[in-house]
Amino acid sequence: MSLLPLEGPPGPLPAPAPAPLPISVPAPAPAGPRRSLTRLTRRLLTLLPVLLIGTWAALDGRALYDGTARLTTADPGWLLIGLFYTCLGWVSASVVRQGALPERLPSGLLVASQFAAGAANHVLPASLGAHAVTLRFLQGQGIPLGRATASLALYALVRPIAKTLVLIGFLVALPGLLRLGELVPDRRMLFLPLVAAGLGIAGTLLVLTLVRPLRRPAVTFVRTALTDARRLHTMPSRVLALWGGAAAAPLLQASVIHAVGASLGVTLSWAQVAFAYLAASSAVGSVPAPGGIGPVDAAMVFTLAVYGVPVSLGTATLIGYRVLTVWLPLLPGVLCMSALVHRKAL
């Protein structure tokens, strides 16, 4: 047995390491309600244009009924020709849209988007509906917002310029066929558009001067638009599409009016009807009415009356024109828009 003293431990025993706390992972939020809400929102957006068109049809159903009733006595052959020109109008709009962008857009989807944009154009004033649909389509094709907006501005700028050039071409080529003295508006009527344009430019400059946060986006937008415009005008195919399509658009619309008028017995030549439409739409086309409905129709009835067409017959012609270009393609256009929204192309 040993007599040496027992030595205790040099220090206190180390405390056991604390057990790691369990990591609480938050449970994932149920995706069911959020997914259902997203699906419901998409369905509502799909049905919203149909609801808007139904409301408009209920408010303006008399025009639809009168136009349809008058067209029942029209020549169906001429009406088919007018419908053909109406379809060419969507192709013309697609050509101009393509000409306003350097990138190549898918032709089928582009025409479908313009068909849908035609329906939206008759719901909102000043072509806002058509531009909104086209803007969403361009963004869906990968075009940045700034460049897509610049293409819309170029489209909106080229179309009235091309229409004016076509009108001048009529004045130079056919001076004896057109009754210029009775169609030229009074000086006071010419003064109003100039005042409106001046007020618009002054208002824009005033807003940019007072609201500083808008200056940089405005400068960037103008720079982008000028850069794209210069680039496009170095591409012959884009120049032809842009200016050729813009010049063809009013002539196609005038061709629809001529075909409808011929189906109802109007004996005016195509050149007279085309010049009447160019003059009427140029005079009141700046009025922000949905699709130009109302002011352009009234001015067109007046210009047809100058050529000796009775007011009742001219009114029937314009009602038939609106039935072919607005009411007949309206529901298919809205359904096309809904299909594009469902496919996430808009």
Contacts in CASP RR format, 6 or more apart in sequence:
PFRMAT RR
TARGET T0000
AUTHOR 0000-0000-0000
METHOD contacts of the structure
MODEL  1
MSLLPLEGPPGPLPAPAPAPLPISVPAPAPAGPRRSLTRLTRRLLTLLPV
LLIGTWAALDGRALYDGTARLTTADPGWLLIGLFYTCLGWVSASVVRQGA
LPERLPSGLLVASQFAAGAANHVLPASLGAHAVTLRFLQGQGIPLGRATA
SLALYALVRPIAKTLVLIGFLVALPGLLRLGELVPDRRMLFLPLVAAGLG
IAGTLLVLTLVRPLRRPAVTFVRTALTDARRLHTMPSRVLALWGGAAAAP
LLQASVIHAVGASLGVTLSWAQVAFAYLAASSAVGSVPAPGGIGPVDAAM
VFTLAVYGVPVSLGTATLIGYRVLTVWLPLLPGVLCMSALVHRKAL
42 341 0 8 1.000
42 342 0 8 1.000
45 341 0 8 1.000
46 338 0 8 1.000
46 341 0 8 1.000
46 342 0 8 1.000
47 338 0 8 1.000
49 119 0 8 1.000
49 120 0 8 1.000
49 123 0 8 1.000
49 334 0 8 1.000
49 337 0 8 1.000
49 338 0 8 1.000
50 334 0 8 1.000
50 335 0 8 1.000
50 338 0 8 1.000
52 123 0 8 1.000
53 119 0 8 1.000
53 123 0 8 1.000
53 330 0 8 1.000
53 331 0 8 1.000
53 334 0 8 1.000
56 123 0 8 1.000
57 64 0 8 1.000
63 319 0 8 1.000
63 322 0 8 1.000
64 323 0 8 1.000
64 327 0 8 1.000
66 319 0 8 1.000
67 316 0 8 1.000
67 319 0 8 1.000
67 320 0 8 1.000
67 322 0 8 1.000
67 323 0 8 1.000
68 323 0 8 1.000
70 264 0 8 1.000
70 316 0 8 1.000
70 319 0 8 1.000
70 320 0 8 1.000
71 79 0 8 1.000
71 263 0 8 1.000
71 320 0 8 1.000
71 323 0 8 1.000
73 264 0 8 1.000
74 260 0 8 1.000
74 263 0 8 1.000
74 264 0 8 1.000
74 320 0 8 1.000
75 262 0 8 1.000
75 263 0 8 1.000
75 264 0 8 1.000
76 263 0 8 1.000
77 263 0 8 1.000
78 259 0 8 1.000
78 260 0 8 1.000
78 261 0 8 1.000
78 262 0 8 1.000
78 263 0 8 1.000
79 259 0 8 1.000
79 260 0 8 1.000
79 263 0 8 1.000
79 324 0 8 1.000
81 259 0 8 1.000
82 255 0 8 1.000
82 256 0 8 1.000
82 259 0 8 1.000
82 260 0 8 1.000
82 324 0 8 1.000
83 324 0 8 1.000
83 328 0 8 1.000
85 252 0 8 1.000
85 253 0 8 1.000
85 255 0 8 1.000
85 256 0 8 1.000
85 259 0 8 1.000
86 252 0 8 1.000
86 256 0 8 1.000
86 324 0 8 1.000
86 325 0 8 1.000
86 328 0 8 1.000
86 329 0 8 1.000
88 252 0 8 1.000
89 248 0 8 1.000
89 249 0 8 1.000
89 252 0 8 1.000
89 253 0 8 1.000
90 111 0 8 1.000
90 114 0 8 1.000
90 115 0 8 1.000
90 118 0 8 1.000
91 111 0 8 1.000
92 245 0 8 1.000
92 248 0 8 1.000
92 249 0 8 1.000
92 252 0 8 1.000
93 114 0 8 1.000
93 117 0 8 1.000
93 118 0 8 1.000
93 249 0 8 1.000
94 107 0 8 1.000
94 110 0 8 1.000
94 111 0 8 1.000
94 113 0 8 1.000
94 114 0 8 1.000
95 241 0 8 1.000
95 244 0 8 1.000
95 245 0 8 1.000
95 248 0 8 1.000
96 155 0 8 1.000
96 158 0 8 1.000
96 159 0 8 1.000
96 241 0 8 1.000
96 242 0 8 1.000
96 244 0 8 1.000
96 245 0 8 1.000
96 246 0 8 1.000
96 249 0 8 1.000
97 105 0 8 1.000
97 110 0 8 1.000
97 114 0 8 1.000
97 134 0 8 1.000
97 151 0 8 1.000
97 155 0 8 1.000
98 104 0 8 1.000
98 105 0 8 1.000
98 110 0 8 1.000
98 238 0 8 1.000
98 241 0 8 1.000
99 232 0 8 1.000
99 238 0 8 1.000
99 239 0 8 1.000
99 241 0 8 1.000
99 242 0 8 1.000
100 151 0 8 1.000
100 152 0 8 1.000
100 154 0 8 1.000
100 155 0 8 1.000
100 158 0 8 1.000
100 232 0 8 1.000
100 238 0 8 1.000
100 242 0 8 1.000
101 138 0 8 1.000
101 143 0 8 1.000
101 147 0 8 1.000
101 151 0 8 1.000
101 228 0 8 1.000
101 232 0 8 1.000
101 238 0 8 1.000
102 228 0 8 1.000
102 231 0 8 1.000
102 232 0 8 1.000
102 235 0 8 1.000
102 238 0 8 1.000
103 141 0 8 1.000
103 143 0 8 1.000
105 138 0 8 1.000
105 141 0 8 1.000
106 141 0 8 1.000
109 137 0 8 1.000
109 141 0 8 1.000
109 340 0 8 1.000
109 345 0 8 1.000
110 137 0 8 1.000
112 336 0 8 1.000
112 340 0 8 1.000
112 345 0 8 1.000
113 133 0 8 1.000
113 134 0 8 1.000
113 137 0 8 1.000
113 340 0 8 1.000
113 345 0 8 1.000
113 346 0 8 1.000
114 130 0 8 1.000
114 134 0 8 1.000
115 329 0 8 1.000
115 332 0 8 1.000
115 333 0 8 1.000
115 336 0 8 1.000
116 133 0 8 1.000
116 333 0 8 1.000
116 334 0 8 1.000
116 336 0 8 1.000
116 337 0 8 1.000
116 340 0 8 1.000
116 346 0 8 1.000
117 129 0 8 1.000
117 130 0 8 1.000
117 131 0 8 1.000
117 133 0 8 1.000
117 134 0 8 1.000
118 130 0 8 1.000
118 133 0 8 1.000
118 329 0 8 1.000
118 333 0 8 1.000
119 329 0 8 1.000
119 330 0 8 1.000
119 333 0 8 1.000
119 334 0 8 1.000
119 336 0 8 1.000
119 337 0 8 1.000
120 129 0 8 1.000
120 130 0 8 1.000
120 132 0 8 1.000
120 133 0 8 1.000
120 337 0 8 1.000
121 127 0 8 1.000
121 129 0 8 1.000
121 130 0 8 1.000
121 290 0 8 1.000
121 291 0 8 1.000
122 290 0 8 1.000
122 291 0 8 1.000
122 293 0 8 1.000
122 326 0 8 1.000
122 330 0 8 1.000
123 129 0 8 1.000
123 290 0 8 1.000
124 132 0 8 1.000
124 290 0 8 1.000
125 288 0 8 1.000
125 289 0 8 1.000
125 290 0 8 1.000
125 291 0 8 1.000
126 288 0 8 1.000
127 156 0 8 1.000
127 291 0 8 1.000
131 152 0 8 1.000
131 156 0 8 1.000
133 337 0 8 1.000
133 346 0 8 1.000
134 152 0 8 1.000
135 145 0 8 1.000
135 148 0 8 1.000
135 149 0 8 1.000
135 152 0 8 1.000
136 346 0 8 1.000
137 340 0 8 1.000
137 345 0 8 1.000
137 346 0 8 1.000
138 148 0 8 1.000
138 151 0 8 1.000
139 145 0 8 1.000
139 148 0 8 1.000
140 344 0 8 1.000
140 345 0 8 1.000
140 346 0 8 1.000
143 151 0 8 1.000
146 220 0 8 1.000
146 221 0 8 1.000
146 224 0 8 1.000
147 224 0 8 1.000
147 228 0 8 1.000
149 221 0 8 1.000
150 221 0 8 1.000
150 224 0 8 1.000
150 225 0 8 1.000
150 228 0 8 1.000
151 228 0 8 1.000
153 221 0 8 1.000
153 225 0 8 1.000
154 225 0 8 1.000
154 228 0 8 1.000
154 229 0 8 1.000
154 232 0 8 1.000
154 242 0 8 1.000
158 242 0 8 1.000
158 243 0 8 1.000
158 246 0 8 1.000
159 246 0 8 1.000
159 249 0 8 1.000
160 282 0 8 1.000
161 246 0 8 1.000
162 243 0 8 1.000
162 244 0 8 1.000
162 245 0 8 1.000
162 246 0 8 1.000
162 247 0 8 1.000
162 249 0 8 1.000
162 250 0 8 1.000
163 246 0 8 1.000
163 247 0 8 1.000
163 249 0 8 1.000
163 250 0 8 1.000
163 278 0 8 1.000
163 281 0 8 1.000
163 282 0 8 1.000
164 282 0 8 1.000
165 247 0 8 1.000
166 247 0 8 1.000
166 250 0 8 1.000
166 251 0 8 1.000
166 278 0 8 1.000
167 275 0 8 1.000
167 278 0 8 1.000
167 279 0 8 1.000
167 282 0 8 1.000
170 178 0 8 1.000
170 271 0 8 1.000
170 274 0 8 1.000
170 275 0 8 1.000
170 278 0 8 1.000
171 178 0 8 1.000
171 180 0 8 1.000
174 271 0 8 1.000
174 275 0 8 1.000
177 269 0 8 1.000
177 271 0 8 1.000
177 272 0 8 1.000
178 271 0 8 1.000
178 272 0 8 1.000
178 275 0 8 1.000
179 306 0 8 1.000
179 307 0 8 1.000
182 306 0 8 1.000
183 276 0 8 1.000
183 279 0 8 1.000
183 303 0 8 1.000
183 306 0 8 1.000
185 283 0 8 1.000
189 283 0 8 1.000
193 286 0 8 1.000
196 286 0 8 1.000
207 214 0 8 1.000
208 214 0 8 1.000
208 215 0 8 1.000
208 218 0 8 1.000
232 238 0 8 1.000
232 239 0 8 1.000
232 242 0 8 1.000
233 239 0 8 1.000
250 274 0 8 1.000
250 277 0 8 1.000
250 278 0 8 1.000
250 281 0 8 1.000
251 274 0 8 1.000
253 277 0 8 1.000
253 281 0 8 1.000
253 325 0 8 1.000
254 270 0 8 1.000
254 273 0 8 1.000
254 274 0 8 1.000
254 276 0 8 1.000
254 277 0 8 1.000
254 278 0 8 1.000
255 270 0 8 1.000
255 274 0 8 1.000
256 321 0 8 1.000
256 324 0 8 1.000
256 325 0 8 1.000
257 273 0 8 1.000
257 277 0 8 1.000
257 300 0 8 1.000
257 317 0 8 1.000
257 318 0 8 1.000
257 321 0 8 1.000
258 266 0 8 1.000
258 268 0 8 1.000
258 270 0 8 1.000
258 273 0 8 1.000
258 274 0 8 1.000
260 317 0 8 1.000
260 320 0 8 1.000
260 321 0 8 1.000
260 324 0 8 1.000
261 268 0 8 1.000
261 273 0 8 1.000
261 313 0 8 1.000
261 314 0 8 1.000
261 317 0 8 1.000
264 313 0 8 1.000
264 316 0 8 1.000
264 317 0 8 1.000
265 313 0 8 1.000
266 273 0 8 1.000
266 304 0 8 1.000
266 309 0 8 1.000
266 313 0 8 1.000
266 314 0 8 1.000
266 317 0 8 1.000
268 276 0 8 1.000
268 304 0 8 1.000
268 307 0 8 1.000
268 309 0 8 1.000
272 307 0 8 1.000
273 304 0 8 1.000
276 300 0 8 1.000
276 303 0 8 1.000
276 304 0 8 1.000
276 306 0 8 1.000
276 307 0 8 1.000
277 300 0 8 1.000
277 303 0 8 1.000
279 299 0 8 1.000
279 303 0 8 1.000
280 296 0 8 1.000
280 299 0 8 1.000
280 300 0 8 1.000
280 302 0 8 1.000
280 303 0 8 1.000
281 296 0 8 1.000
281 299 0 8 1.000
281 300 0 8 1.000
283 299 0 8 1.000
284 295 0 8 1.000
284 296 0 8 1.000
284 298 0 8 1.000
284 299 0 8 1.000
285 292 0 8 1.000
285 295 0 8 1.000
285 296 0 8 1.000
287 295 0 8 1.000
287 296 0 8 1.000
289 295 0 8 1.000
289 296 0 8 1.000
291 326 0 8 1.000
293 322 0 8 1.000
293 326 0 8 1.000
297 318 0 8 1.000
297 322 0 8 1.000
300 314 0 8 1.000
300 318 0 8 1.000
301 311 0 8 1.000
301 314 0 8 1.000
301 315 0 8 1.000
301 318 0 8 1.000
304 314 0 8 1.000
304 317 0 8 1.000
305 311 0 8 1.000
305 314 0 8 1.000
309 317 0 8 1.000
337 346 0 8 1.000
340 346 0 8 1.000
END
